[in-house]
Amino acid sequence: MIDAEGHNRGAMPLPDALQLAEEAGLDLVEIVPNKVPPVCRILDYGKFRFLEQKKAAEARKKQKIVEVKEIKLRPGIDNHDYDTKMKAVRRFFEEGDKVKVTLRFRGREMAHQDLGFKLLERVKAETGAIAKVEAEPSMEGRQMTMVLSPK
């Protein structure tokens, strides 16, 4: 039992603890129910709940929501365009986001899916130091996708 000033009063019967709380004009709150005997404290329950909600809100605010950013490529992408896309991929990883690399095939490009697979392997090799493959390259209709996440 801990009183309103924060002093440890030791183990005491429930009626005595309730009596002390009533005399102080506060509530008897069970802080650690799993311990034997349970730890109780005399405090203002409304204020206690308010502080707990405030702590929970602060914890939610500090959480980082991981987003999935998408980079779209074509099988015949030029080197400069590829470098620009890779710069964006690195920036996304620095921000802590996952990256979905989508390779779209049009027309006769479907006959050369091996070129697309080689391009995704190149992306995987270049980002190997800063990212890991979450979903291997796979065909979905006319596009090939791969998901990378930061290490």
KEVEX-263222 format. One record per residue (C-alpha): residue number from 1; x negated, y, z. Coordinates in pm, whole numbers, plus 50000, padded with zeros to 5 digits. Last residue first. Layout:
KEVEX-263222
lodren seq NUM c1 X c2 Y c3 Z
...
***
This chain:
KEVEX-263222
lodren seq 151 c1 48280 c2 49651 c3 45681
lodren seq 150 c1 48526 c2 49849 c3 45465
lodren seq 149 c1 48802 c2 49658 c3 45284
lodren seq 148 c1 48820 c2 49548 c3 44921
lodren seq 147 c1 49129 c2 49424 c3 44734
lodren seq 146 c1 49106 c2 49283 c3 44378
lodren seq 145 c1 49358 c2 49310 c3 44096
lodren seq 144 c1 49381 c2 49197 c3 43733
lodren seq 143 c1 49659 c2 49342 c3 43523
lodren seq 142 c1 49880 c2 49223 c3 43238
lodren seq 141 c1 50084 c2 48978 c3 43447
lodren seq 140 c1 49915 c2 48944 c3 43784
lodren seq 139 c1 49566 c2 48807 c3 43730
lodren seq 138 c1 49342 c2 48757 c3 44034
lodren seq 137 c1 49016 c2 48905 c3 44159
lodren seq 136 c1 48943 c2 48788 c3 44518
lodren seq 135 c1 49142 c2 48942 c3 44803
lodren seq 134 c1 48968 c2 49080 c3 45114
lodren seq 133 c1 48630 c2 49130 c3 44954
lodren seq 132 c1 48388 c2 49298 c3 45194
lodren seq 131 c1 48266 c2 49654 c3 45187
lodren seq 130 c1 47960 c2 49873 c3 45251
lodren seq 129 c1 47668 c2 49659 c3 45128
lodren seq 128 c1 47872 c2 49461 c3 44873
lodren seq 127 c1 48011 c2 49775 c3 44706
lodren seq 126 c1 47791 c2 49749 c3 44398
lodren seq 125 c1 47825 c2 49369 c3 44371
lodren seq 124 c1 48206 c2 49375 c3 44404
lodren seq 123 c1 48238 c2 49651 c3 44144
lodren seq 122 c1 48016 c2 49451 c3 43906
lodren seq 121 c1 48226 c2 49138 c3 43970
lodren seq 120 c1 48534 c2 49348 c3 43886
lodren seq 119 c1 48373 c2 49447 c3 43554
lodren seq 118 c1 48275 c2 49086 c3 43480
lodren seq 117 c1 48638 c2 48977 c3 43538
lodren seq 116 c1 48760 c2 49246 c3 43302
lodren seq 115 c1 48519 c2 49133 c3 43031
lodren seq 114 c1 48630 c2 48770 c3 43086
lodren seq 113 c1 48989 c2 48880 c3 43024
lodren seq 112 c1 48903 c2 48931 c3 42660
lodren seq 111 c1 49219 c2 48806 c3 42481
lodren seq 110 c1 49430 c2 49033 c3 42702
lodren seq 109 c1 49238 c2 49329 c3 42557
lodren seq 108 c1 49438 c2 49269 c3 42239
lodren seq 107 c1 49723 c2 49485 c3 42362
lodren seq 106 c1 49658 c2 49655 c3 42695
lodren seq 105 c1 49480 c2 49519 c3 43002
lodren seq 104 c1 49494 c2 49704 c3 43337
lodren seq 103 c1 49221 c2 49655 c3 43598
lodren seq 102 c1 49341 c2 49741 c3 43947
lodren seq 101 c1 49095 c2 49788 c3 44233
lodren seq 100 c1 49277 c2 49800 c3 44567
lodren seq 99 c1 49072 c2 49990 c3 44821
lodren seq 98 c1 49105 c2 49972 c3 45200
lodren seq 97 c1 49066 c2 50293 c3 45399
lodren seq 96 c1 48807 c2 50380 c3 45666
lodren seq 95 c1 48738 c2 50737 c3 45548
lodren seq 94 c1 48387 c2 50628 c3 45447
lodren seq 93 c1 48545 c2 50343 c3 45248
lodren seq 92 c1 48765 c2 50589 c3 45057
lodren seq 91 c1 48458 c2 50805 c3 44977
lodren seq 90 c1 48275 c2 50498 c3 44842
lodren seq 89 c1 48571 c2 50416 c3 44614
lodren seq 88 c1 48583 c2 50778 c3 44487
lodren seq 87 c1 48212 c2 50761 c3 44395
lodren seq 86 c1 48282 c2 50429 c3 44223
lodren seq 85 c1 48549 c2 50594 c3 44007
lodren seq 84 c1 48306 c2 50865 c3 43900
lodren seq 83 c1 48038 c2 50605 c3 43822
lodren seq 82 c1 48288 c2 50411 c3 43605
lodren seq 81 c1 48379 c2 50726 c3 43414
lodren seq 80 c1 48010 c2 50789 c3 43350
lodren seq 79 c1 47951 c2 50429 c3 43239
lodren seq 78 c1 48248 c2 50417 c3 42997
lodren seq 77 c1 48549 c2 50196 c3 43076
lodren seq 76 c1 48627 c2 49928 c3 42815
lodren seq 75 c1 48803 c2 49689 c3 43055
lodren seq 74 c1 49025 c2 49965 c3 43201
lodren seq 73 c1 49019 c2 50082 c3 43563
lodren seq 72 c1 49273 c2 50196 c3 43822
lodren seq 71 c1 49159 c2 50272 c3 44178
lodren seq 70 c1 49420 c2 50226 c3 44449
lodren seq 69 c1 49403 c2 50337 c3 44811
lodren seq 68 c1 49537 c2 50108 c3 45083
lodren seq 67 c1 49583 c2 50302 c3 45405
lodren seq 66 c1 49452 c2 50210 c3 45747
lodren seq 65 c1 49631 c2 50408 c3 46016
lodren seq 64 c1 49374 c2 50531 c3 46262
lodren seq 63 c1 49495 c2 50530 c3 46623
lodren seq 62 c1 49407 c2 50836 c3 46832
lodren seq 61 c1 49762 c2 50973 c3 46823
lodren seq 60 c1 49907 c2 50644 c3 46943
lodren seq 59 c1 49674 c2 50647 c3 47247
lodren seq 58 c1 49774 c2 51005 c3 47329
lodren seq 57 c1 50142 c2 50912 c3 47307
lodren seq 56 c1 50087 c2 50619 c3 47545
lodren seq 55 c1 49904 c2 50840 c3 47794
lodren seq 54 c1 50184 c2 51100 c3 47783
lodren seq 53 c1 50446 c2 50831 c3 47834
lodren seq 52 c1 50256 c2 50707 c3 48142
lodren seq 51 c1 50228 c2 51065 c3 48275
lodren seq 50 c1 50604 c2 51121 c3 48238
lodren seq 49 c1 50683 c2 50789 c3 48405
lodren seq 48 c1 50468 c2 50881 c3 48707
lodren seq 47 c1 50624 c2 51230 c3 48728
lodren seq 46 c1 50971 c2 51076 c3 48740
lodren seq 45 c1 50855 c2 50816 c3 48996
lodren seq 44 c1 50722 c2 51077 c3 49243
lodren seq 43 c1 50464 c2 50885 c3 49447
lodren seq 42 c1 50414 c2 50628 c3 49723
lodren seq 41 c1 50206 c2 50341 c3 49590
lodren seq 40 c1 50246 c2 49965 c3 49577
lodren seq 39 c1 49990 c2 49690 c3 49511
lodren seq 38 c1 50136 c2 49338 c3 49503
lodren seq 37 c1 50010 c2 49094 c3 49773
lodren seq 36 c1 49892 c2 48894 c3 49582
lodren seq 35 c1 49821 c2 49073 c3 49252
lodren seq 34 c1 50055 c2 49039 c3 48954
lodren seq 33 c1 50277 c2 49339 c3 49041
lodren seq 32 c1 50002 c2 49605 c3 49019
lodren seq 31 c1 50162 c2 49953 c3 49049
lodren seq 30 c1 50487 c2 49881 c3 49237
lodren seq 29 c1 50638 c2 50223 c3 49304
lodren seq 28 c1 50774 c2 50346 c3 49640
lodren seq 27 c1 50948 c2 50677 c3 49570
lodren seq 26 c1 50905 c2 51020 c3 49729
lodren seq 25 c1 51065 c2 51228 c3 50006
lodren seq 24 c1 50763 c2 51166 c3 50233
lodren seq 23 c1 50990 c2 51016 c3 50502
lodren seq 22 c1 51160 c2 50799 c3 50238
lodren seq 21 c1 50825 c2 50667 c3 50116
lodren seq 20 c1 50715 c2 50583 c3 50472
lodren seq 19 c1 51043 c2 50398 c3 50539
lodren seq 18 c1 51013 c2 50205 c3 50212
lodren seq 17 c1 50664 c2 50091 c3 50316
lodren seq 16 c1 50792 c2 49984 c3 50661
lodren seq 15 c1 51083 c2 49792 c3 50502
lodren seq 14 c1 50843 c2 49619 c3 50257
lodren seq 13 c1 50605 c2 49480 c3 50522
lodren seq 12 c1 50247 c2 49611 c3 50523
lodren seq 11 c1 49919 c2 49527 c3 50349
lodren seq 10 c1 49653 c2 49799 c3 50365
lodren seq 9 c1 49712 c2 50173 c3 50414
lodren seq 8 c1 49474 c2 50282 c3 50136
lodren seq 7 c1 49464 c2 50662 c3 50122
lodren seq 6 c1 49579 c2 50827 c3 49797
lodren seq 5 c1 49752 c2 51127 c3 49959
lodren seq 4 c1 50100 c2 50985 c3 49882
lodren seq 3 c1 50021 c2 50650 c3 50050
lodren seq 2 c1 49863 c2 50340 c3 49900
lodren seq 1 c1 50000 c2 50000 c3 50000
***
